[in-house]
Every structure is written in structure tokens, then in C-alpha cells.
Amino acid sequence: MTRDKLGVEAVERVFEIRKNLATSIKLRIVAGIALLVFAAIGFLISAFVTLDLTWFLAATFMPLFCGLGMLGEARSLKQTAIRVEVGEERIRIETLQSTQELNWDRIGGLPLAYVRGSFVLFDTNRKPIARITSRIDGFRDLSKLIEARVKQANPIAFNTLRKREFRSLAMFLAIAGPAFVALGLAVAYATYDEQRCFRLIEEQGVQGFGQVEALPTAMAGPVKRVVYRVQSPNGKTAKCDMSVDPEYWKSLQIGSMIPIVYVPDVPRYSRLLNQEPRRYYSSPKDYLLAFGISLLGLFATFLARRLWRRQREELAVNEDT
């Protein structure tokens, strides 16, 4: 360790963000607010005009989530370190809101998130100290330097935090992996069932009547729907839910009979006589979507296994050292 004439510890290395972070924050706030306003207008329009599901999502939920993401990123950038001074005994972290100077033994470590281009420094009580991103020059060197300093000054806290991070991430992936596989299989089955419905109606469909049981209003549009019961001559019954035009929906009453086309052997396969249902899941492309979701789930499961094994290997190495 080197010190100047006054006894103050000399800085070993300095890392900083050279770009104007304040401008980036302002742009994200403006973009986030604009997207939220656009989403509010989309919701307002959908209350009076029935939109197709794709247009409804594009005009409402997509800008809503993007706007919230922009505002969340702006908030995160406010807590991002713009200058980091690394010494042998302590670290000095400067953000747009505050400046902190901490000894290395007060830092518990950094989580596994550094592999994604950012990480959050925690103290020994797992309280977040500051967020450091790849925007800072020399990010990879900084992350390795901090990891080495913390591991040397506080190995017990470092290993404990790393163990928790490995386990938490591995458990999350172990749960999310099978869930995504199940979701992919569900999408594949829904696509198959929808296509089979249209095919059997065209091949075996007969005309009949269904009794209206409910007239709900869905969120998408809002879409007007009719719930009716079908009873075939062989005694089989089924309850069906179908989207209809708003004008036709207004003419219906609970208990009234509506003309339909249905499959006698599978009465749940039906449609209104004069209206085609919207085919949300009838495209063969949905099989590709189902395959992609299932593949993502398998990858997450494989990654969870890898992380769990890596955690055990690191713990064994740390115990030996």
C-alpha cells in the first residue's frame, strides 16, 4: 500500500463512466412517460372500439410494459456508480445521488449477475451498496479486482453470499425450466386442439342450436363473448365460449337459442352459424412457438444443473484453501 505525504491512501485504480449519464436518464424518463400516455390512449380507445387482439396488445400492454421498463431503468441508472476508486484498504463509489467510501471488510461480495454486464455490491448484511454496469470503462477488470479484494479481506462473507446466489439462481432455473416445458406443451396441445376443431367442423359439422348461458365481456377490445350450451342427439353436452360482434352480442339474451354448427360426437367443437371464431391459436407457426418455449425450459433446467455443480465445486475449492 502506498500513501502520500499526508498519510492518505493512494488510489490504486480509477474507473468511471465517460458518457453523460444524466442525459440518458432524462431520455428514458421522457420515453417512459410517452409510452405510458400512448398505452392510456390505447386503453381508452379500446373501451369504445373493438380491436383485434394483436392490435389491442400493440396499443396497450406492449407500450405499458415498455414504458414501465424505461422508468425502471432510469431509476436504476440513478443508483449506478459513475466513478469508482479502488485502493488496497477501501473502495470509493460515487453515484449521481451520493458518494460512499467503504473498507473492504464491510463488503460481502458481488452476485453472479456480473456476467450479464452489471452487478450490485452488497455489504456483509446483504444490503445493496451500489450498482455497477458495463457502461463504466474497464468493467471486467473492475469486477475481477473487486472480487479479489473482497475475497481476500472477508472470505467467509464472500463465500456465504456466493453460495446463496448460486443456490437461488439454480433453484429459480430448476423451477422455471419445467414450467416453460409445460407451457410449451400446453401451447402445442392448444394449437393441435384448435386445428382439429376446425377440421372436424368442416368434415362432420351439423346445424343445431345452443342455449345462451352467459354474455361476458373480455378484456381484449373489450371483446364481446357468448357462453352457450350444446346438446347433441346422442346425449353428449358441452359448454362453449365464443367471441361475437358487438352488435350481435347486444341482440342476445340469457336463455335464448342461437344457431350453431357443431360436431355431434364432440359437441365442444362448435361455432356460430353465421360467424367465424377468431383463430388465435390455429396457425401452424404456434408449433414453432411451443418448440421454442420448451427448448428454453430444457436449457434452463440444464443450466440449473450446471450452476448447482459449479457451486459445489467452488465450495470444495474454498474449503481446501
Backbone hydrogen bonds, N-H to C=O, Kabsch-Sander energy under -0.5 kcal/mol:
donor,donor_aa,acceptor,acceptor_aa,energy
4,D,8,V,-2.0
7,G,4,D,-1.6
10,A,2,T,-2.6
12,E,86,V,-2.0
13,R,86,V,-1.8
15,F,84,V,-3.0
17,I,82,I,-2.6
18,R,16,E,-0.6
21,L,19,K,-1.2
24,S,20,N,-1.3
25,I,21,L,-2.1
26,K,22,A,-2.2
27,L,23,T,-2.4
28,R,24,S,-2.0
29,I,25,I,-2.2
30,V,26,K,-2.5
31,A,27,L,-2.6
32,G,28,R,-2.6
33,I,29,I,-2.5
34,A,30,V,-2.4
35,L,31,A,-2.3
36,L,32,G,-2.1
37,V,33,I,-2.4
38,F,34,A,-2.3
39,A,35,L,-2.4
40,A,36,L,-2.3
41,I,37,V,-2.3
42,G,38,F,-2.2
43,F,39,A,-2.5
44,L,40,A,-2.1
45,I,41,I,-2.6
46,S,42,G,-2.3
47,A,43,F,-0.9
47,A,44,L,-0.6
48,F,45,I,-1.7
49,V,45,I,-2.1
51,L,49,V,-0.7
56,F,52,D,-2.9
57,L,53,L,-2.6
58,A,54,T,-2.3
59,A,55,W,-1.8
60,T,56,F,-1.1
62,M,57,L,-2.6
64,L,60,T,-1.9
65,F,61,F,-2.8
66,C,62,M,-2.4
67,G,63,P,-2.6
68,L,64,L,-2.3
69,G,65,F,-2.3
70,M,66,C,-2.4
71,L,67,G,-2.3
72,G,68,L,-2.4
73,E,69,G,-2.4
74,A,70,M,-2.2
75,R,71,L,-2.2
76,S,72,G,-2.1
77,L,73,E,-2.5
78,K,74,A,-1.4
79,Q,75,R,-0.7
79,Q,76,S,-0.8
80,T,77,L,-1.3
81,A,131,R,-3.0
82,I,94,E,-3.0
83,R,94,E,-1.5
84,V,15,F,-3.8
85,E,92,R,-2.8
86,V,13,R,-3.0
86,V,84,V,-0.6
87,G,85,E,-0.5
87,G,90,R,-2.3
91,I,102,L,-2.9
92,R,85,E,-2.7
93,I,91,I,-0.5
93,I,100,Q,-3.1
94,E,83,R,-2.7
95,T,98,S,-3.3
96,L,78,K,-0.5
96,L,80,T,-0.5
97,Q,78,K,-0.5
100,Q,93,I,-3.0
102,L,91,I,-2.7
104,W,89,E,-1.8
106,R,103,N,-1.6
107,I,104,W,-1.5
108,G,106,R,-0.5
108,G,122,F,-2.0
109,G,122,F,-1.2
114,Y,111,P,-1.1
115,V,112,L,-1.8
116,R,113,A,-2.0
117,G,114,Y,-1.4
118,S,113,A,-1.1
119,F,132,I,-2.5
121,L,130,A,-2.8
122,F,109,G,-2.0
123,D,127,K,-2.1
124,T,106,R,-1.2
126,R,123,D,-2.0
129,I,121,L,-3.7
130,A,121,L,-0.8
131,R,79,Q,-1.6
132,I,119,F,-3.1
134,S,117,G,-2.1
136,I,133,T,-1.6
137,D,16,E,-2.0
139,F,136,I,-0.9
142,L,138,G,-2.6
143,S,139,F,-2.6
144,K,140,R,-2.1
145,L,141,D,-2.3
146,I,142,L,-2.8
147,E,143,S,-2.2
148,A,144,K,-2.2
149,R,145,L,-2.5
150,V,146,I,-2.8
151,K,147,E,-2.2
152,Q,148,A,-1.8
153,A,149,R,-2.3
154,N,150,V,-3.1
158,F,154,N,-2.2
159,N,155,P,-2.6
160,T,156,I,-2.2
161,L,157,A,-2.4
162,R,158,F,-2.5
163,K,159,N,-2.2
164,R,160,T,-2.2
165,E,161,L,-2.6
166,F,162,R,-2.5
167,R,163,K,-2.4
168,S,164,R,-2.9
169,L,165,E,-2.5
170,A,166,F,-2.6
171,M,167,R,-2.7
172,F,168,S,-2.3
173,L,169,L,-2.4
174,A,170,A,-2.3
175,I,171,M,-1.7
176,A,172,F,-3.1
177,G,173,L,-2.8
179,A,175,I,-1.4
180,F,176,A,-2.6
181,V,177,G,-2.1
182,A,178,P,-2.6
183,L,179,A,-2.3
184,G,180,F,-2.6
185,L,181,V,-2.3
186,A,182,A,-2.2
187,V,183,L,-2.5
188,A,184,G,-2.2
189,Y,185,L,-2.5
190,A,186,A,-2.6
191,T,187,V,-2.2
192,Y,188,A,-2.4
193,D,189,Y,-3.1
194,E,190,A,-2.2
195,Q,191,T,-2.3
196,R,192,Y,-2.5
197,C,193,D,-2.0
198,F,194,E,-1.9
199,R,195,Q,-2.1
200,L,196,R,-2.6
201,I,197,C,-2.1
202,E,198,F,-1.8
203,E,199,R,-1.8
204,Q,200,L,-3.7
205,G,200,L,-0.5
205,G,201,I,-1.3
206,V,262,Y,-2.7
208,G,260,I,-2.4
210,G,258,I,-2.5
211,Q,229,R,-2.0
212,V,210,G,-0.5
212,V,256,S,-2.9
213,E,227,V,-3.7
214,A,227,V,-1.7
218,A,223,V,-2.9
221,G,219,M,-1.7
224,K,244,V,-0.6
225,R,216,P,-2.3
226,V,242,M,-2.8
227,V,214,A,-2.8
228,Y,226,V,-0.6
228,Y,240,C,-2.2
229,R,211,Q,-2.4
230,V,238,A,-3.2
231,Q,209,F,-0.5
232,S,236,K,-2.8
235,G,232,S,-1.9
238,A,230,V,-2.0
240,C,228,Y,-3.1
242,M,226,V,-2.3
244,V,224,K,-2.7
249,W,245,D,-2.6
250,K,246,P,-1.8
251,S,247,E,-0.8
251,S,248,Y,-0.6
252,L,249,W,-1.1
255,G,212,V,-2.3
256,S,253,Q,-2.0
258,I,210,G,-2.6
260,I,208,G,-2.4
261,V,271,R,-2.9
262,Y,206,V,-2.5
263,V,266,V,-0.6
263,V,269,Y,-1.8
266,V,263,V,-0.6
269,Y,266,V,-2.3
270,S,268,R,-1.0
271,R,261,V,-2.2
273,L,259,P,-2.1
275,Q,272,L,-0.6
280,Y,278,R,-1.4
286,D,283,S,-2.0
287,Y,284,P,-1.6
288,L,284,P,-0.6
289,L,285,K,-1.7
290,A,286,D,-2.7
291,F,287,Y,-2.4
292,G,288,L,-2.5
293,I,289,L,-2.5
294,S,290,A,-2.4
295,L,291,F,-2.6
296,L,292,G,-2.2
297,G,293,I,-2.0
298,L,294,S,-2.3
299,F,295,L,-2.4
300,A,296,L,-2.3
301,T,297,G,-2.1
302,F,298,L,-2.4
303,L,299,F,-2.7
304,A,300,A,-2.2
305,R,301,T,-1.8
306,R,302,F,-2.1
307,L,303,L,-2.7
308,W,304,A,-2.2
309,R,305,R,-2.1
310,R,306,R,-2.5
311,Q,307,L,-2.5
312,R,308,W,-1.8
313,E,309,R,-2.2
314,E,310,R,-2.6
315,L,311,Q,-2.3
316,A,312,R,-2.0
317,V,313,E,-2.1
318,N,314,E,-2.7
319,E,315,L,-2.2
320,D,316,A,-1.7
321,T,317,V,-1.9
